[in-house]
Amino acid sequence: LFMRLLRDVLAAAGASGTHIEAVAVNDYTADIPFKDAEAYDVIIALRMDGKPMSPRDKGPLFVAYPYDRLPPEMLQRAFERSVWQLDGLRVR
């Protein structure tokens, strides 16, 4: 497996709410609207080029949006909501 859809991870955890707080190991946080996980194919990447991602490569987990499929007005927000070196998700 190279990635999981964020919405699938949330469903597997039985999570519901309006916001997802993605927290990086350096305490950077991004507030991801729950609706983004439903509307876009936001992923949690586990591997790059078939190999586990190291912290140097934004790993071990990376929340990323499908940048090439987003409307232009959404791109900046999607970049701000992307979190590498993911440490955890908090749903509220």
C-alpha positions as CSV (number, residue, x, y, z in Angstrom):
1,L,0.0,0.0,0.0
2,F,1.3,3.4,-0.9
3,M,-1.5,5.5,0.5
4,R,-4.9,5.5,2.1
5,L,-7.8,8.0,1.4
6,L,-8.3,10.2,4.4
7,R,-12.0,9.5,4.3
8,D,-11.4,5.7,4.5
9,V,-9.1,6.2,7.5
10,L,-11.8,8.3,9.3
11,A,-14.5,5.8,8.5
12,A,-12.4,2.9,9.7
13,A,-11.9,4.8,13.0
14,G,-15.6,5.6,13.2
15,A,-14.8,9.3,13.3
16,S,-17.2,12.0,12.6
17,G,-17.2,15.7,13.1
18,T,-16.7,19.0,11.2
19,H,-12.9,19.5,11.4
20,I,-9.8,17.4,11.4
21,E,-6.7,18.7,13.0
22,A,-3.6,17.2,11.4
23,V,-0.6,17.5,13.7
24,A,3.0,17.1,12.5
25,V,5.9,16.0,14.7
26,N,7.1,19.6,14.9
27,D,3.7,20.6,16.2
28,Y,2.6,22.3,13.0
29,T,-1.1,21.9,12.7
30,A,-3.5,22.2,9.9
31,D,-7.3,22.5,10.2
32,I,-8.8,20.3,7.5
33,P,-12.6,20.6,7.1
34,F,-14.2,17.2,7.3
35,K,-16.0,18.0,4.1
36,D,-12.6,18.1,2.3
37,A,-12.0,14.5,3.1
38,E,-15.4,13.7,1.6
39,A,-15.2,16.0,-1.5
40,Y,-11.6,15.5,-2.5
41,D,-9.4,12.4,-2.7
42,V,-7.2,13.6,0.2
43,I,-4.6,10.9,1.0
44,I,-2.3,9.8,3.7
45,A,0.8,8.7,1.9
46,L,2.7,5.9,3.4
47,R,5.4,5.3,0.7
48,M,7.2,7.1,-2.1
49,D,8.5,5.1,-5.1
50,G,7.5,1.9,-3.3
51,K,9.6,2.6,-0.2
52,P,8.6,3.8,3.3
53,M,9.1,7.5,3.5
54,S,11.8,8.7,5.9
55,P,11.5,12.0,7.8
56,R,13.8,13.6,5.2
57,D,11.2,12.6,2.6
58,K,8.3,14.1,4.5
59,G,7.5,10.8,6.1
60,P,6.7,8.6,7.7
61,L,3.1,9.8,6.8
62,F,2.1,12.7,4.6
63,V,-1.4,14.2,4.3
64,A,-1.7,15.5,0.7
65,Y,-4.5,16.8,-1.5
66,P,-4.9,15.9,-5.2
67,Y,-3.4,19.2,-6.3
68,D,-3.7,18.5,-10.0
69,R,-7.4,18.0,-9.7
70,L,-8.4,21.0,-7.6
71,P,-9.9,24.2,-8.8
72,P,-7.3,27.0,-8.9
73,E,-8.9,28.9,-6.0
74,M,-8.5,25.9,-3.8
75,L,-4.8,25.3,-4.4
76,Q,-3.3,27.7,-1.7
77,R,-5.7,26.3,1.0
78,A,-4.8,22.7,0.0
79,F,-1.1,23.4,0.3
80,E,-1.6,25.0,3.7
81,R,-3.7,22.0,4.8
82,S,-1.1,19.4,3.7
83,V,1.0,18.0,6.6
84,W,4.1,16.0,6.3
85,Q,5.7,14.1,9.1
86,L,2.2,13.5,10.4
87,D,2.1,12.6,14.0
88,G,-1.7,12.4,14.6
89,L,-5.2,13.4,13.6
90,R,-7.7,14.9,16.0
91,V,-11.4,15.0,14.9
92,R,-13.7,17.5,16.4
